[in-house]
């Protein structure tokens, strides 16, 4: 049986938890935006009749990575 979450004992633990999750938020945003921008650049160079195939593909890869990180973090 799991024990309920205990509040952090000191301010240091609270700050580490805040830093961990805010860093995760920035990582998630970057993990979606950066591949999407790379996909746009590839689409511009390849120019496949104005269809954003690489933008969509790289965007989905970014979202898949974010979901992987969320599941990995929730299993810790």
N, CA, C and O atoms as a GROMACS GRO file, in nm:
protein
  304
    1UNK      N    1   0.084  -0.117   0.000
    1UNK     CA    2   0.000   0.000   0.000
    1UNK      C    3   0.089   0.124   0.000
    1UNK      O    4   0.186   0.132   0.075
    2UNK      N    5   0.056   0.218  -0.083
    2UNK     CA    6   0.135   0.340  -0.092
    2UNK      C    7   0.103   0.434   0.024
    2UNK      O    8  -0.010   0.439   0.073
    3UNK      N    9   0.204   0.506   0.064
    3UNK     CA   10   0.181   0.608   0.165
    3UNK      C   11   0.149   0.739   0.094
    3UNK      O   12   0.196   0.762  -0.017
    4UNK      N   13   0.069   0.823   0.156
    4UNK     CA   14   0.037   0.951   0.092
    4UNK      C   15   0.161   1.038   0.078
    4UNK      O   16   0.257   1.025   0.154
    5UNK      N   17   0.157   1.126  -0.020
    5UNK     CA   18   0.270   1.217  -0.040
    5UNK      C   19   0.292   1.302   0.084
    5UNK      O   20   0.199   1.360   0.139
    6UNK      N   21   0.417   1.306   0.125
    6UNK     CA   22   0.452   1.386   0.241
    6UNK      C   23   0.503   1.522   0.193
    6UNK      O   24   0.571   1.530   0.091
    7UNK      N   25   0.470   1.628   0.265
    7UNK     CA   26   0.522   1.759   0.224
    7UNK      C   27   0.673   1.762   0.246
    7UNK      O   28   0.725   1.698   0.336
    8UNK      N   29   0.744   1.839   0.161
    8UNK     CA   30   0.889   1.850   0.179
    8UNK      C   31   0.923   1.902   0.318
    8UNK      O   32   0.850   1.982   0.376
    9UNK      N   33   1.037   1.856   0.369
    9UNK     CA   34   1.074   1.890   0.506
    9UNK      C   35   1.133   2.029   0.519
    9UNK      O   36   1.111   2.097   0.619
   10UNK      N   37   1.206   2.072   0.420
   10UNK     CA   38   1.268   2.203   0.433
   10UNK      C   39   1.254   2.282   0.302
   10UNK      O   40   1.206   2.229   0.202
   11UNK      N   41   1.294   2.406   0.306
   11UNK     CA   42   1.284   2.493   0.188
   11UNK      C   43   1.369   2.443   0.072
   11UNK      O   44   1.333   2.460  -0.044
   12UNK      N   45   1.484   2.382   0.104
   12UNK     CA   46   1.572   2.331   0.000
   12UNK      C   47   1.503   2.226  -0.087
   12UNK      O   48   1.517   2.227  -0.209
   13UNK      N   49   1.429   2.136  -0.023
   13UNK     CA   50   1.355   2.035  -0.098
   13UNK      C   51   1.247   2.098  -0.183
   13UNK      O   52   1.223   2.055  -0.296
   14UNK      N   53   1.181   2.200  -0.130
   14UNK     CA   54   1.077   2.268  -0.206
   14UNK      C   55   1.135   2.335  -0.330
   14UNK      O   56   1.078   2.327  -0.438
   15UNK      N   57   1.248   2.401  -0.312
   15UNK     CA   58   1.311   2.469  -0.425
   15UNK      C   59   1.360   2.370  -0.530
   15UNK      O   60   1.352   2.398  -0.650
   16UNK      N   61   1.412   2.256  -0.487
   16UNK     CA   62   1.456   2.154  -0.582
   16UNK      C   63   1.338   2.100  -0.662
   16UNK      O   64   1.350   2.076  -0.782
   17UNK      N   65   1.225   2.080  -0.595
   17UNK     CA   66   1.106   2.031  -0.665
   17UNK      C   67   1.055   2.134  -0.765
   17UNK      O   68   1.016   2.098  -0.876
   18UNK      N   69   1.055   2.260  -0.726
   18UNK     CA   70   1.012   2.367  -0.817
   18UNK      C   71   1.105   2.373  -0.937
   18UNK      O   72   1.059   2.385  -1.051
   19UNK      N   73   1.234   2.366  -0.913
   19UNK     CA   74   1.331   2.372  -1.023
   19UNK      C   75   1.315   2.252  -1.116
   19UNK      O   76   1.325   2.266  -1.238
   20UNK      N   77   1.291   2.136  -1.059
   20UNK     CA   78   1.276   2.014  -1.140
   20UNK      C   79   1.157   2.026  -1.235
   20UNK      O   80   1.170   1.998  -1.354
   21UNK      N   81   1.044   2.068  -1.184
   21UNK     CA   82   0.924   2.072  -1.267
   21UNK      C   83   0.919   2.193  -1.359
   21UNK      O   84   0.862   2.184  -1.468
   22UNK      N   85   0.976   2.304  -1.320
   22UNK     CA   86   0.981   2.418  -1.412
   22UNK      C   87   1.080   2.388  -1.525
   22UNK      O   88   1.057   2.426  -1.640
   23UNK      N   89   1.190   2.322  -1.493
   23UNK     CA   90   1.284   2.280  -1.596
   23UNK      C   91   1.220   2.183  -1.693
   23UNK      O   92   1.245   2.188  -1.813
   24UNK      N   93   1.137   2.095  -1.641
   24UNK     CA   94   1.066   2.000  -1.725
   24UNK      C   95   0.970   2.073  -1.820
   24UNK      O   96   0.955   2.035  -1.936
   25UNK      N   97   0.907   2.178  -1.770
   25UNK     CA   98   0.817   2.256  -1.855
   25UNK      C   99   0.890   2.321  -1.970
   25UNK      O  100   0.843   2.318  -2.084
   26UNK      N  101   1.006   2.380  -1.942
   26UNK     CA  102   1.085   2.441  -2.049
   26UNK      C  103   1.134   2.335  -2.147
   26UNK      O  104   1.138   2.359  -2.268
   27UNK      N  105   1.171   2.219  -2.095
   27UNK     CA  106   1.216   2.110  -2.182
   27UNK      C  107   1.104   2.066  -2.276
   27UNK      O  108   1.129   2.039  -2.394
   28UNK      N  109   0.982   2.058  -2.225
   28UNK     CA  110   0.870   2.016  -2.307
   28UNK      C  111   0.842   2.115  -2.420
   28UNK      O  112   0.820   2.076  -2.534
   29UNK      N  113   0.844   2.243  -2.385
   29UNK     CA  114   0.820   2.345  -2.487
   29UNK      C  115   0.928   2.339  -2.594
   29UNK      O  116   0.898   2.342  -2.714
   30UNK      N  117   1.053   2.331  -2.553
   30UNK     CA  118   1.163   2.326  -2.648
   30UNK      C  119   1.160   2.198  -2.731
   30UNK      O  120   1.193   2.199  -2.850
   31UNK      N  121   1.118   2.086  -2.669
   31UNK     CA  122   1.116   1.958  -2.739
   31UNK      C  123   1.009   1.954  -2.847
   31UNK      O  124   1.016   1.869  -2.936
   32UNK      N  125   0.913   2.042  -2.842
   32UNK     CA  126   0.811   2.048  -2.947
   32UNK      C  127   0.846   2.157  -3.048
   32UNK      O  128   0.832   2.135  -3.169
   33UNK      N  129   0.890   2.272  -3.002
   33UNK     CA  130   0.916   2.385  -3.093
   33UNK      C  131   1.038   2.361  -3.181
   33UNK      O  132   1.033   2.386  -3.301
   34UNK      N  133   1.147   2.314  -3.124
   34UNK     CA  134   1.272   2.299  -3.201
   34UNK      C  135   1.256   2.200  -3.317
   34UNK      O  136   1.291   2.234  -3.430
   35UNK      N  137   1.203   2.079  -3.294
   35UNK     CA  138   1.185   1.989  -3.410
   35UNK      C  139   1.088   2.043  -3.513
   35UNK      O  140   1.105   2.021  -3.633
   36UNK      N  141   0.986   2.114  -3.468
   36UNK     CA  142   0.891   2.172  -3.563
   36UNK      C  143   0.959   2.276  -3.650
   36UNK      O  144   0.936   2.280  -3.771
   37UNK      N  145   1.042   2.360  -3.591
   37UNK     CA  146   1.115   2.460  -3.670
   37UNK      C  147   1.214   2.394  -3.766
   37UNK      O  148   1.232   2.439  -3.879
   38UNK      N  149   1.279   2.287  -3.721
   38UNK     CA  150   1.369   2.214  -3.810
   38UNK      C  151   1.290   2.154  -3.926
   38UNK      O  152   1.336   2.157  -4.041
   39UNK      N  153   1.173   2.100  -3.898
   39UNK     CA  154   1.087   2.046  -4.004
   39UNK      C  155   1.047   2.153  -4.104
   39UNK      O  156   1.040   2.126  -4.224
   40UNK      N  157   1.020   2.275  -4.057
   40UNK     CA  158   0.987   2.385  -4.148
   40UNK      C  159   1.104   2.417  -4.240
   40UNK      O  160   1.086   2.440  -4.359
   41UNK      N  161   1.225   2.418  -4.184
   41UNK     CA  162   1.344   2.446  -4.265
   41UNK      C  163   1.365   2.337  -4.370
   41UNK      O  164   1.398   2.366  -4.485
   42UNK      N  165   1.344   2.212  -4.331
   42UNK     CA  166   1.358   2.102  -4.427
   42UNK      C  167   1.252   2.113  -4.536
   42UNK      O  168   1.282   2.093  -4.653
   43UNK      N  169   1.130   2.146  -4.498
   43UNK     CA  170   1.023   2.164  -4.597
   43UNK      C  171   1.055   2.276  -4.695
   43UNK      O  172   1.026   2.264  -4.814
   44UNK      N  173   1.114   2.384  -4.647
   44UNK     CA  174   1.150   2.495  -4.734
   44UNK      C  175   1.257   2.453  -4.835
   44UNK      O  176   1.253   2.492  -4.951
   45UNK      N  177   1.352   2.373  -4.790
   45UNK     CA  178   1.460   2.330  -4.880
   45UNK      C  179   1.412   2.225  -4.980
   45UNK      O  180   1.451   2.229  -5.096
   46UNK      N  181   1.329   2.133  -4.934
   46UNK     CA  182   1.283   2.025  -5.021
   46UNK      C  183   1.169   2.072  -5.110
   46UNK      O  184   1.160   2.031  -5.226
   47UNK      N  185   1.083   2.156  -5.059
   47UNK     CA  186   0.965   2.213  -5.126
   47UNK      C  187   0.884   2.108  -5.200
   47UNK      O  188   0.881   2.104  -5.323
   48UNK      N  189   0.818   2.023  -5.123
   48UNK     CA  190   0.733   1.918  -5.178
   48UNK      C  191   0.592   1.972  -5.205
   48UNK      O  192   0.498   1.938  -5.134
   49UNK      N  193   0.579   2.052  -5.304
   49UNK     CA  194   0.451   2.111  -5.348
   49UNK      C  195   0.370   2.170  -5.232
   49UNK      O  196   0.251   2.145  -5.220
   50UNK      N  197   0.436   2.246  -5.150
   50UNK     CA  198   0.373   2.321  -5.040
   50UNK      C  199   0.300   2.235  -4.937
   50UNK      O  200   0.203   2.281  -4.877
   51UNK      N  201   0.344   2.113  -4.917
   51UNK     CA  202   0.287   2.028  -4.812
   51UNK      C  203   0.388   2.019  -4.698
   51UNK      O  204   0.502   1.981  -4.720
   52UNK      N  205   0.346   2.055  -4.578
   52UNK     CA  206   0.440   2.058  -4.464
   52UNK      C  207   0.463   1.919  -4.402
   52UNK      O  208   0.438   1.899  -4.283
   53UNK      N  209   0.509   1.825  -4.481
   53UNK     CA  210   0.524   1.687  -4.432
   53UNK      C  211   0.627   1.676  -4.321
   53UNK      O  212   0.601   1.613  -4.218
   54UNK      N  213   0.744   1.737  -4.338
   54UNK     CA  214   0.849   1.726  -4.238
   54UNK      C  215   0.814   1.806  -4.112
   54UNK      O  216   0.851   1.767  -4.001
   55UNK      N  217   0.743   1.915  -4.129
   55UNK     CA  218   0.700   1.993  -4.013
   55UNK      C  219   0.608   1.908  -3.925
   55UNK      O  220   0.623   1.905  -3.803
   56UNK      N  221   0.514   1.842  -3.988
   56UNK     CA  222   0.420   1.757  -3.913
   56UNK      C  223   0.493   1.638  -3.852
   56UNK      O  224   0.471   1.605  -3.735
   57UNK      N  225   0.580   1.574  -3.930
   57UNK     CA  226   0.654   1.458  -3.880
   57UNK      C  227   0.741   1.494  -3.761
   57UNK      O  228   0.737   1.426  -3.658
   58UNK      N  229   0.819   1.600  -3.774
   58UNK     CA  230   0.908   1.638  -3.665
   58UNK      C  231   0.829   1.689  -3.544
   58UNK      O  232   0.870   1.667  -3.430
   59UNK      N  233   0.716   1.755  -3.568
   59UNK     CA  234   0.631   1.799  -3.458
   59UNK      C  235   0.577   1.680  -3.379
   59UNK      O  236   0.575   1.683  -3.256
   60UNK      N  237   0.534   1.576  -3.451
   60UNK     CA  238   0.486   1.455  -3.383
   60UNK      C  239   0.598   1.385  -3.307
   60UNK      O  240   0.576   1.331  -3.199
   61UNK      N  241   0.718   1.387  -3.363
   61UNK     CA  242   0.831   1.328  -3.291
   61UNK      C  243   0.859   1.404  -3.161
   61UNK      O  244   0.890   1.343  -3.059
   62UNK      N  245   0.846   1.536  -3.166
   62UNK     CA  246   0.863   1.616  -3.045
   62UNK      C  247   0.758   1.585  -2.941
   62UNK      O  248   0.788   1.574  -2.822
   63UNK      N  249   0.634   1.570  -2.984
   63UNK     CA  250   0.526   1.537  -2.892
   63UNK      C  251   0.546   1.397  -2.834
   63UNK      O  252   0.522   1.375  -2.715
   64UNK      N  253   0.592   1.303  -2.917
   64UNK     CA  254   0.618   1.168  -2.868
   64UNK      C  255   0.728   1.169  -2.762
   64UNK      O  256   0.720   1.098  -2.662
   65UNK      N  257   0.831   1.250  -2.784
   65UNK     CA  258   0.938   1.260  -2.685
   65UNK      C  259   0.886   1.318  -2.553
   65UNK      O  260   0.922   1.270  -2.445
   66UNK      N  261   0.802   1.418  -2.562
   66UNK     CA  262   0.746   1.479  -2.441
   66UNK      C  263   0.661   1.376  -2.365
   66UNK      O  264   0.669   1.368  -2.242
   67UNK      N  265   0.581   1.299  -2.437
   67UNK     CA  266   0.500   1.197  -2.371
   67UNK      C  267   0.589   1.092  -2.305
   67UNK      O  268   0.559   1.046  -2.194
   68UNK      N  269   0.698   1.054  -2.371
   68UNK     CA  270   0.793   0.959  -2.313
   68UNK      C  271   0.850   1.014  -2.183
   68UNK      O  272   0.859   0.943  -2.084
   69UNK      N  273   0.890   1.141  -2.184
   69UNK     CA  274   0.946   1.203  -2.063
   69UNK      C  275   0.844   1.207  -1.950
   69UNK      O  276   0.879   1.184  -1.834
   70UNK      N  277   0.718   1.235  -1.982
   70UNK     CA  278   0.613   1.240  -1.879
   70UNK      C  279   0.594   1.101  -1.817
   70UNK      O  280   0.587   1.087  -1.695
   71UNK      N  281   0.587   0.999  -1.900
   71UNK     CA  282   0.569   0.863  -1.849
   71UNK      C  283   0.690   0.818  -1.769
   71UNK      O  284   0.676   0.753  -1.666
   72UNK      N  285   0.808   0.854  -1.815
   72UNK     CA  286   0.930   0.818  -1.743
   72UNK      C  287   0.934   0.886  -1.607
   72UNK      O  288   0.970   0.824  -1.507
   73UNK      N  289   0.896   1.014  -1.603
   73UNK     CA  290   0.896   1.088  -1.477
   73UNK      C  291   0.790   1.034  -1.382
   73UNK      O  292   0.813   1.026  -1.261
   74UNK      N  293   0.674   0.996  -1.435
   74UNK     CA  294   0.567   0.947  -1.348
   74UNK      C  295   0.599   0.810  -1.291
   74UNK      O  296   0.542   0.771  -1.189
   75UNK      N  297   0.689   0.735  -1.355
   75UNK     CA  298   0.724   0.604  -1.302
   75UNK      C  299   0.834   0.610  -1.198
   75UNK      O  300   0.864   0.508  -1.135
   76UNK      N  301   0.894   0.725  -1.177
   76UNK     CA  302   1.001   0.738  -1.075
   76UNK      C  303   0.946   0.742  -0.937
   76UNK      O  304   1.021   0.753  -0.840
   0.00000   0.00000   0.00000
